[in-house]
Amino acid sequence: MIAVPMLPEELDTGSEELTLAETFRQMLPPGAGVGVCRITRDDNDGLRPLERQSIVATAAQRRADFAAGRRAARTALTACNFAPADIPIRADRSPAWPDGVVGSISHSAHIAVAVCYSNAVIDAIGIDIEPSRNVTAELESMILVEVELAALRSLPSAERETAATTLFSLKESYYKFQASCTNRWLEFKDVSVRPGTLPGDFIIQEFSAPSFKPPLGAAIARARHAAGFIATVVYAPTTVRSPCSTLNRTVVQL
Ligand SMILES: CC(C)(COP(=O)(O)OP(=O)(O)OC[C@H]1O[C@@H](n2cnc3c(N)ncnc32)[C@H](O)[C@@H]1OP(=O)(O)O)[C@@H](O)C(=O)NCCC(=O)NCCS
């Protein structure tokens, strides 16, 4: 049986936004641009022209989530020494970062987070935030494989929800990470997560494509507690040539 996820001690900077931003920076190698924004319903939402076109016919809450994600993304771009730019939506719903940039966005509850890098440093990245106890026992069997479920069954129920949420969030981050290189759809049970050597480090195994070659094979996966959320990252440093740049991807209007 695999051990259950153990995460390091939580940071506390006194502010939700700063705690999340610092937690992401600590999980990642140098060079990260990190942005954290509150989700607000505001007409002056900071969206740029191409982004506005991307969400013409969407509900107010979705628009607020999207706009906060884009504000966080522009903070991340600036922190990474890139000019703030339009980040429209691609056909696969991933964000279309400017040339030379790789990044990822997540929103949950009232907070949006974005992380970006120069593609000279990182080949691909996926991030996710989830409220700490977002995966109940009823959901577990839909998203976890038997070896993960067996590990969770040994936990008291209070710890179990947070552990299940950690596994779920790592799978969401992995999905975003790999999709940005491959355009593949993956089911939750196509992937299994087990703890790595250090607390908060994880190893992700893909059942659907066991022969998949690095950089995806070399993915680094991390999780932390942060301000009531589980925060996760999956990334691959630029150590081998990435297939990401070869994808022909289009921006769409939804
Ligand atoms: C795409 C998905 C992962 C998004 O996760 P979520 O928890 O619903 O929402 P989050 O707020 O964390 O992430 C949403 C952001 O993900 C990004 N995203 C969406 N599709 C993406 C894709 N194909 N590749 C990379 N990023 C993507 C977008 O930036 C989006 O925000 P935006 O629309 O405002 O730009 C999720 O909706 C999904 O489809 N999951 C099913 C597939 C999966 O996770 N499988 C797991 C097995 S590995």
The ligand as an ORCA input file, in Angstrom:
! r2SCAN-3c Opt
* xyz 0 1
  C      -9.464     21.732    -17.289
  C      -9.643     21.436    -15.803
  C      -8.436     20.626    -15.344
  C      -9.735     22.764    -15.050
  O      -9.754     22.559    -13.661
  P     -10.857     23.202    -12.677
  O     -10.546     22.747    -11.306
  O     -12.198     22.948    -13.221
  O     -10.662     24.726    -12.713
  P      -9.387     25.602    -12.402
  O      -9.914     26.910    -11.990
  O      -8.389     24.957    -11.511
  O      -8.715     25.729    -13.819
  C      -9.354     26.421    -14.841
  C      -8.276     26.929    -15.754
  O      -7.576     25.824    -16.318
  C      -7.032     26.250    -17.552
  N      -7.306     25.218    -18.537
  C      -8.491     24.842    -19.047
  N      -8.312     23.863    -19.964
  C      -6.984     23.621    -20.013
  C      -6.180     22.725    -20.778
  N      -6.704     21.887    -21.688
  N      -4.841     22.744    -20.597
  C      -4.275     23.602    -19.700
  N      -4.995     24.477    -18.951
  C      -6.333     24.482    -19.114
  C      -7.692     27.596    -17.907
  O      -6.752     28.617    -17.660
  C      -8.835     27.681    -16.927
  O      -9.157     28.976    -16.499
  P      -9.747     30.072    -17.528
  O     -10.769     29.378    -18.349
  O     -10.290     31.141    -16.667
  O      -8.562     30.485    -18.351
  C     -10.944     20.656    -15.525
  O     -12.028     21.432    -15.853
  C     -11.096     19.383    -16.287
  O     -11.609     19.363    -17.400
  N     -10.687     18.248    -15.673
  C     -10.897     16.954    -16.248
  C      -9.639     16.377    -16.750
  C      -8.755     16.033    -15.621
  O      -8.516     16.826    -14.749
  N      -8.246     14.830    -15.596
  C      -7.405     14.426    -14.519
  C      -6.664     13.224    -14.913
  S      -4.993     13.573    -15.193
*
